Amino acid sequence: MNDNKKAIISILRKSEGTPVSGQEIGEKLGITRAMVWKYIKALRKEGYDVRSSPKTGYILDSCPDKIDPEMLQSILKTTLIGSDVHYYSELESTNNTAREIAPQVSEGTVIIAETQKSGRGRLGKEWQSVSGGLWLSLILKPSIPLENLSRVTLVAGIAVTNALRSMGVDAHIKWPNDVLVKGKKICGILTEVSAEIGKVDYVILGIGINVNVKLSELTDDVRRNSTSVSNEMGKPLDRTSFLASLLYELEQQYIRFKTRQFAEIVDEWINLSDTIGRNVRVKTPAMLIEGKAIGITEKGALVVLDQNDKKHEIIAGNCRYSD
């Protein structure tokens, strides 16, 4: 995109719905009002909905439903996460690409794809990554022992849930790595790791959010248990702006993770949880545990109290509700 067009979009975004006159835009860019009008017409042809009034100026009502990595960099309020963004129209999997480049790139690098051909969730399950979603992988390099890896998933769940709630979506976390709205899945998180002798080299945090996904494009079995941000809000969301908010929230939670007592993070996770207090059936590689979810440990293990009043601390498993 032409630099002046990018600048105009940036100016209109930052005005947050307040009209900006052609004269003001022209003065900021060192161009005439006639040139501003020319660029506005070009932007409209590219799908930007720019409203204009001779007396008030220009307002950006909506943008094309595509992630704009350059615009993202201009509105991003982070110092670490998103400092390097790799954007693709399509990938096999953002996590696969992240794993290929992780040893060479800096911490905070983000890989984004408009669609994934082979997106996956936990336990090797397929993750349907159609257009309109937010499919990304974040590379982190925390100096933590391998046994604390599950903490990163908890932190990510809090960040995603907070970002969604800031948009007015009543999101809650389902242990270990899903985010639900009214009992339906809106986000999945997949954490992968490279480690040596118990020490983490890097973590790949895969996040998939149904932002403007059309539920009709999902298969019947997935659609029954899924929702999207646009479905909940009744209108599509600007995915670039939402991504900027999400990366900011991820950075804030990551800073807390590295600098604060983890007990504080556990408390927040419990406050946002959809799982605590529910009757659950958790299938682990070794056994099936049934009971009531009563808490979470500082290592991220779900605490389940079975019918014999025996407590089980489950670090990984497939959790289903039975109430």
C-alpha positions as CSV (number, residue, x, y, z in Angstrom):
1,M,0.0,0.0,0.0
2,N,1.1,3.5,-0.8
3,D,2.8,5.3,2.2
4,N,0.3,8.2,2.1
5,K,-2.7,5.8,2.1
6,K,-1.2,4.0,5.1
7,A,-0.7,7.3,6.8
8,I,-4.3,8.4,6.2
9,I,-5.7,5.1,7.6
10,S,-3.5,5.5,10.6
11,I,-4.7,9.1,11.2
12,L,-8.3,8.0,10.9
13,R,-7.8,5.0,13.1
14,K,-6.3,7.1,15.8
15,S,-9.1,9.6,15.7
16,E,-11.4,6.8,16.9
17,G,-14.5,8.0,15.1
18,T,-13.9,11.7,15.4
19,P,-14.0,13.4,12.0
20,V,-10.7,14.6,10.5
21,S,-10.8,17.2,7.9
22,G,-9.1,16.9,4.5
23,Q,-7.1,20.0,5.3
24,E,-5.8,18.6,8.6
25,I,-4.8,15.3,6.9
26,G,-3.1,17.2,4.1
27,E,-1.1,19.4,6.5
28,K,0.1,16.3,8.4
29,L,1.2,14.6,5.2
30,G,2.4,17.7,3.3
31,I,-0.1,17.1,0.4
32,T,-3.1,19.0,-1.0
33,R,-6.7,18.4,0.0
34,A,-7.3,17.2,-3.6
35,M,-4.6,14.6,-3.2
36,V,-6.2,13.5,0.1
37,W,-9.5,13.0,-1.7
38,K,-7.7,11.0,-4.4
39,Y,-6.3,8.7,-1.8
40,I,-9.6,8.4,0.0
41,K,-11.3,7.2,-3.2
42,A,-8.5,4.7,-3.8
43,L,-8.9,3.4,-0.2
44,R,-12.7,2.9,-0.8
45,K,-12.0,0.8,-3.8
46,E,-9.7,-1.4,-1.6
47,G,-12.6,-2.0,0.8
48,Y,-12.1,0.7,3.4
49,D,-15.4,2.3,4.4
50,V,-14.5,5.9,4.8
51,R,-17.4,8.2,5.4
52,S,-17.1,11.9,4.5
53,S,-18.9,15.1,5.0
54,P,-17.9,18.5,3.6
55,K,-18.5,20.2,7.0
56,T,-17.0,17.6,9.4
57,G,-14.3,15.6,7.6
58,Y,-13.5,11.9,7.2
59,I,-14.4,9.0,9.5
60,L,-13.2,5.4,9.1
61,D,-16.2,3.2,9.7
62,S,-14.6,-0.2,8.8
63,C,-11.6,-1.8,7.2
64,P,-11.3,-4.8,4.9
65,D,-11.4,-8.0,6.9
66,K,-7.7,-8.7,6.6
67,I,-4.9,-8.5,9.1
68,D,-2.8,-5.4,8.2
69,P,0.7,-6.1,9.6
70,E,2.0,-2.6,8.8
71,M,-1.0,-1.0,10.5
72,L,-0.6,-3.4,13.4
73,Q,3.0,-2.1,14.0
74,S,1.7,1.5,14.0
75,I,-0.9,0.9,16.7
76,L,0.8,-1.8,18.8
77,K,1.6,-0.7,22.3
78,T,4.1,-3.4,23.3
79,T,7.9,-3.5,23.6
80,L,8.5,-7.3,23.3
81,I,5.6,-9.2,21.9
82,G,5.0,-8.4,18.3
83,S,8.3,-6.6,17.9
84,D,8.8,-9.0,14.9
85,V,5.7,-10.1,12.9
86,H,5.6,-12.7,10.1
87,Y,2.4,-12.5,8.2
88,Y,1.1,-15.0,5.6
89,S,-2.0,-15.4,3.6
90,E,-1.9,-19.2,4.2
91,L,0.2,-21.7,6.0
92,E,0.1,-25.3,6.8
93,S,0.3,-24.4,10.5
94,T,1.6,-21.3,12.3
95,N,3.1,-23.5,15.0
96,N,5.0,-25.5,12.4
97,T,6.5,-22.3,10.9
98,A,7.3,-21.0,14.4
99,R,9.1,-24.2,15.2
100,E,11.3,-23.8,12.1
101,I,12.4,-20.3,12.9
102,A,12.3,-20.2,16.7
103,P,16.0,-20.9,17.3
104,Q,17.0,-18.0,15.1
105,V,14.5,-15.3,16.0
106,S,14.1,-13.1,19.0
107,E,11.6,-13.6,21.8
108,G,8.2,-12.1,21.1
109,T,8.2,-13.0,17.4
110,V,4.6,-13.6,16.1
111,I,3.6,-15.7,13.1
112,I,0.1,-14.9,11.7
113,A,-1.8,-16.6,8.9
114,E,-5.2,-15.7,7.4
115,T,-5.9,-19.4,7.0
116,Q,-4.2,-22.7,7.9
117,K,-4.4,-25.9,5.9
118,S,-3.4,-28.1,8.7
119,G,-4.2,-26.3,11.9
120,R,-4.3,-28.6,15.0
121,G,-5.5,-28.5,18.5
122,R,-4.5,-30.7,21.5
123,L,-4.1,-34.4,21.2
124,G,-3.6,-34.1,17.4
125,K,-7.2,-32.9,16.8
126,E,-7.9,-30.9,13.7
127,W,-8.5,-27.2,14.2
128,Q,-10.6,-25.6,11.4
129,S,-8.8,-22.4,10.5
130,V,-11.1,-20.7,8.0
131,S,-10.9,-17.1,6.9
132,G,-12.1,-14.5,9.4
133,G,-10.3,-16.0,12.4
134,L,-7.2,-15.1,14.2
135,W,-4.6,-17.8,13.8
136,L,-1.2,-17.0,15.4
137,S,1.8,-18.4,17.1
138,L,3.9,-16.6,19.6
139,I,7.6,-17.5,20.3
140,L,8.6,-17.1,24.0
141,K,11.9,-17.9,25.6
142,P,11.3,-17.9,29.4
143,S,14.0,-19.1,31.7
144,I,11.8,-21.7,33.5
145,P,12.1,-25.4,34.4
146,L,10.2,-27.7,32.1
147,E,7.9,-28.7,35.0
148,N,6.5,-25.2,35.0
149,L,5.5,-25.2,31.3
150,S,1.8,-25.5,31.9
151,R,1.9,-22.2,33.7
152,V,2.4,-20.5,30.3
153,T,-0.9,-22.0,29.1
154,L,-2.7,-20.6,32.1
155,V,-1.2,-17.1,31.5
156,A,-2.2,-17.3,27.8
157,G,-5.8,-18.3,28.8
158,I,-6.0,-15.2,31.1
159,A,-4.7,-12.9,28.4
160,V,-7.1,-14.1,25.7
161,T,-10.1,-14.1,28.1
162,N,-9.3,-10.5,29.2
163,A,-8.9,-9.3,25.6
164,L,-12.3,-10.8,24.7
165,R,-14.0,-9.4,27.8
166,S,-12.6,-6.0,27.0
167,M,-14.7,-6.2,23.8
168,G,-17.8,-7.0,25.7
169,V,-17.7,-10.8,25.2
170,D,-18.4,-12.8,28.3
171,A,-15.6,-15.3,28.0
172,H,-14.4,-17.8,30.5
173,I,-11.5,-20.4,30.6
174,K,-12.1,-24.1,30.4
175,W,-9.2,-26.1,31.7
176,P,-6.6,-26.7,30.3
177,N,-6.6,-24.5,27.2
178,D,-10.0,-23.5,25.8
179,V,-11.9,-20.3,26.1
180,L,-15.7,-20.5,26.1
181,V,-18.6,-18.2,25.7
182,K,-22.0,-19.4,27.0
183,G,-20.5,-22.9,27.0
184,K,-19.3,-22.8,23.4
185,K,-15.7,-22.7,22.3
186,I,-14.4,-19.5,20.9
187,C,-10.6,-20.1,21.3
188,G,-8.1,-22.9,21.6
189,I,-4.5,-22.7,22.8
190,L,-1.8,-25.1,22.0
191,T,1.5,-24.9,23.8
192,E,4.6,-26.7,22.3
193,V,8.1,-26.7,23.7
194,S,11.8,-27.3,22.9
195,A,13.8,-28.2,26.0
196,E,17.1,-29.8,27.1
197,I,17.8,-31.5,30.5
198,G,14.6,-30.1,32.0
199,K,15.2,-26.5,30.9
200,V,13.1,-24.7,28.3
201,D,14.8,-23.4,25.2
202,Y,11.7,-21.9,23.7
203,V,7.9,-22.1,23.9
204,I,5.5,-21.8,21.0
205,L,2.1,-20.6,22.0
206,G,-0.4,-21.3,19.3
207,I,-3.7,-19.3,19.6
208,G,-6.7,-19.7,17.5
209,I,-9.7,-17.4,17.9
210,N,-12.9,-17.4,16.0
211,V,-13.1,-13.7,15.5
212,N,-15.2,-13.1,12.3
213,V,-15.5,-16.7,11.4
214,K,-18.8,-17.6,9.7
215,L,-20.1,-20.5,11.7
216,S,-21.8,-21.9,8.6
217,E,-18.3,-22.6,7.2
218,L,-17.5,-25.0,10.0
219,T,-18.4,-28.7,9.9
220,D,-21.6,-29.7,11.6
221,D,-19.9,-31.3,14.6
222,V,-17.6,-28.4,15.2
223,R,-20.3,-25.8,14.6
224,R,-22.6,-27.3,17.3
225,N,-20.0,-26.5,20.0
226,S,-18.5,-23.3,18.7
227,T,-19.2,-19.6,18.5
228,S,-17.3,-16.5,17.2
229,V,-16.7,-12.9,18.4
230,S,-18.8,-11.5,15.6
231,N,-21.7,-13.9,16.4
232,E,-21.6,-12.8,20.0
233,M,-21.4,-9.1,19.3
234,G,-23.7,-9.1,16.4
235,K,-21.2,-7.4,14.1
236,P,-17.7,-8.1,12.7
237,L,-14.7,-6.9,14.6
238,D,-11.6,-5.1,13.2
239,R,-9.2,-8.0,13.5
240,T,-6.0,-5.8,13.3
241,S,-7.2,-3.7,16.2
242,F,-8.2,-6.7,18.2
243,L,-4.9,-8.4,17.5
244,A,-3.1,-5.3,18.8
245,S,-5.2,-5.5,22.0
246,L,-4.5,-9.2,22.4
247,L,-0.7,-8.8,22.0
248,Y,-0.7,-6.0,24.5
249,E,-2.7,-8.2,27.0
250,L,-0.3,-11.1,26.4
251,E,2.7,-8.9,27.1
252,Q,1.1,-7.6,30.3
253,Q,0.4,-11.1,31.5
254,Y,3.9,-12.3,30.5
255,I,5.4,-9.5,32.5
256,R,3.3,-10.5,35.5
257,F,4.4,-14.1,35.0
258,K,8.1,-13.2,35.2
259,T,7.9,-10.7,38.0
260,R,5.1,-11.6,40.4
261,Q,4.2,-14.5,42.6
262,F,2.4,-17.1,40.5
263,A,-0.3,-17.5,43.2
264,E,-1.7,-14.1,42.0
265,I,-2.0,-15.5,38.5
266,V,-3.7,-18.7,39.8
267,D,-6.3,-16.6,41.7
268,E,-7.1,-14.6,38.5
269,W,-7.4,-17.8,36.5
270,I,-9.8,-19.2,39.0
271,N,-11.9,-16.0,38.9
272,L,-12.1,-16.4,35.1
273,S,-12.7,-20.1,35.1
274,D,-15.6,-22.0,33.7
275,T,-14.3,-25.2,35.1
276,I,-13.9,-24.7,38.9
277,G,-17.0,-25.9,40.7
278,R,-18.2,-28.1,37.9
279,N,-18.5,-31.9,37.8
280,V,-15.9,-33.2,35.3
281,R,-14.6,-36.3,33.7
282,V,-10.9,-36.1,32.9
283,K,-9.3,-38.7,30.7
284,T,-5.6,-39.0,31.2
285,P,-3.1,-41.4,29.5
286,A,-3.4,-43.6,32.6
287,M,-6.9,-43.4,33.8
288,L,-10.4,-41.7,33.8
289,I,-11.0,-39.4,36.8
290,E,-14.5,-38.3,37.7
291,G,-15.4,-35.8,40.4
292,K,-15.7,-32.1,41.1
293,A,-13.1,-29.6,40.0
294,I,-12.2,-27.7,43.1
295,G,-9.0,-25.8,42.3
296,I,-5.8,-25.4,40.3
297,T,-2.3,-25.8,41.6
298,E,0.6,-23.4,41.0
299,K,1.9,-25.9,38.4
300,G,-1.3,-25.7,36.5
301,A,-2.7,-29.0,37.6
302,L,-6.5,-29.3,37.9
303,V,-7.5,-30.5,41.4
304,V,-10.5,-32.9,41.2
305,L,-12.2,-34.3,44.3
306,D,-13.7,-37.7,43.5
307,Q,-16.7,-39.4,45.1
308,N,-14.4,-41.0,47.7
309,D,-13.1,-37.5,48.8
310,K,-9.8,-38.3,47.2
311,K,-8.0,-35.4,45.6
312,H,-6.3,-35.8,42.2
313,E,-3.9,-33.3,40.7
314,I,-4.1,-33.7,36.9
315,I,-1.4,-31.9,34.9
316,A,-2.7,-32.9,31.5
317,G,-5.9,-34.6,30.2
318,N,-9.1,-34.3,28.2
319,C,-11.7,-32.6,30.4
320,R,-15.4,-32.9,29.8
321,Y,-18.2,-31.6,32.0
322,S,-20.7,-34.1,33.4
323,D,-23.2,-31.6,34.9
